[in-house]
Amino acid sequence: MTAGTLYGIGAGPGDPQLITLKALEILKRIKFVFAASSTRNTYSLAVGIVSPFLGEDVSVELVGFPMTHNKTELRAAWRDNARKMLKHLRKGKDAAFVTLGDPTTYSTFGYIMQTIRETDPDVPIKIIPGITSYQAAAAAAGRVLAEAAESFTVVSGAMGAKGLEQIVDHTDNVVMLKIYKRFDEIMDTLDRLELGEKSVLISRCGLSNEEISFGSHYDNGLHPPYLSLLIINKMKG
Ligand SMILES: C[S@@+](CC[C@H](N)C(=O)[O-])C[C@H]1O[C@@H](n2cnc3c(N)ncnc32)[C@H](O)[C@@H]1O
């Protein structure tokens, strides 16, 4: 029997109107939908975004990714999650793994894809790109990410300001995702590098409570939510 196809679908950053037509076409016909949730959280924003477009009798399953750096524990979770999808794929059924923004950008889809490829290389995998959080955020803030011969670099703030400090002298524009945990350290570093005034903080882009703060004028002392990112245009002003 020919295996079903696993689609890695980018749901976009929040506004359902930013789902691509290609994603929509697959979402309307697919019967098995998966998405990641942390083991502490049973909600998936990606599922929330796509659910109005799903057909009837669709099975939606959240698969857990433990909040740990323990590689053995993580691999066991990826294998377990992959098994849940393979159950349908091996019966010739298509399945979708939906992810916030784009599946190739800081997404758990990468781990699923790798594990499925290792476990069953015959399963076809197709990636349907999504609009990333930072593309939507740049548009919402009216900022350009790069023009002419400028460069731009995407870094993670998960480890604090280190990523920013390493690249700041070598790029013209920076996008920093995952800033919420080490936010104070990141903002202090921006000020020290005199980049505060050139930055914009966008939270919950495309959602009902979206917030955009230019320069260092964010509400100091308040911690931004998980869905927050920074755009820094060094050449600006
Ligand atoms: C695990 S990464 C997912 C990135 C996603 N795959 C993408 O293409 O944008 C999560 C981080 O993306 C950013 N993010 C995702 N959606 C966002 C939104 N609607 N508004 C602001 N930031 C968002 C935040 O920095 C968040 O901490």
The ligand as an SDF file (V2000), in Angstrom:
LIG
                    3D

 27 29  0  0  0  0  0  0  0  0999 V2000
    8.7950   28.5550   18.3460 C   0  0  0  0  0  0  0  0  0  0  0  0
    8.9400   30.1140   17.5480 S   0  0  0  0  0  0  0  0  0  0  0  0
    7.8700   29.8700   16.1700 C   0  0  0  0  0  0  0  0  0  0  0  0
    8.2530   30.7060   14.9740 C   0  0  0  0  0  0  0  0  0  0  0  0
    7.3100   30.4550   13.7850 C   0  0  0  0  0  0  0  0  0  0  0  0
    7.5030   29.1310   13.2440 N   0  0  0  0  0  0  0  0  0  0  0  0
    7.4680   31.4820   12.6820 C   0  0  0  0  0  0  0  0  0  0  0  0
    7.6120   31.1120   11.5050 O   0  0  0  0  0  0  0  0  0  0  0  0
    7.4080   32.6800   12.9860 O   0  0  0  0  0  0  0  0  0  0  0  0
    7.9630   31.0840   18.6260 C   0  0  0  0  0  0  0  0  0  0  0  0
    8.3560   32.5440   18.5840 C   0  0  0  0  0  0  0  0  0  0  0  0
    7.8650   33.1100   17.3590 O   0  0  0  0  0  0  0  0  0  0  0  0
    7.4760   34.4590   17.5810 C   0  0  0  0  0  0  0  0  0  0  0  0
    6.0420   34.5910   17.2390 N   0  0  0  0  0  0  0  0  0  0  0  0
    5.2520   33.6320   16.7250 C   0  0  0  0  0  0  0  0  0  0  0  0
    4.0210   34.1160   16.4710 N   0  0  0  0  0  0  0  0  0  0  0  0
    4.0330   35.4230   16.8390 C   0  0  0  0  0  0  0  0  0  0  0  0
    3.0600   36.4700   16.8210 C   0  0  0  0  0  0  0  0  0  0  0  0
    1.8150   36.2540   16.3850 N   0  0  0  0  0  0  0  0  0  0  0  0
    3.4290   37.6920   17.2750 N   0  0  0  0  0  0  0  0  0  0  0  0
    4.6840   37.9250   17.7260 C   0  0  0  0  0  0  0  0  0  0  0  0
    5.6490   36.9650   17.7700 N   0  0  0  0  0  0  0  0  0  0  0  0
    5.3230   35.7360   17.3250 C   0  0  0  0  0  0  0  0  0  0  0  0
    7.7760   34.7680   19.0520 C   0  0  0  0  0  0  0  0  0  0  0  0
    9.0690   35.3390   19.1070 O   0  0  0  0  0  0  0  0  0  0  0  0
    7.7480   33.3930   19.6730 C   0  0  0  0  0  0  0  0  0  0  0  0
    8.4980   33.3620   20.8780 O   0  0  0  0  0  0  0  0  0  0  0  0
  1  2  1  0
  2  3  1  0
  2 10  1  0
  3  4  1  0
  4  5  1  0
  5  6  1  0
  5  7  1  0
  7  8  2  0
  7  9  1  0
 10 11  1  0
 11 12  1  0
 11 26  1  0
 12 13  1  0
 13 14  1  0
 13 24  1  0
 14 15  1  0
 14 23  1  0
 15 16  2  0
 16 17  1  0
 17 18  1  0
 17 23  2  0
 18 19  1  0
 18 20  2  0
 20 21  1  0
 21 22  2  0
 22 23  1  0
 24 25  1  0
 24 26  1  0
 26 27  1  0
M  CHG  2   2   1   9  -1
M  END
$$$$
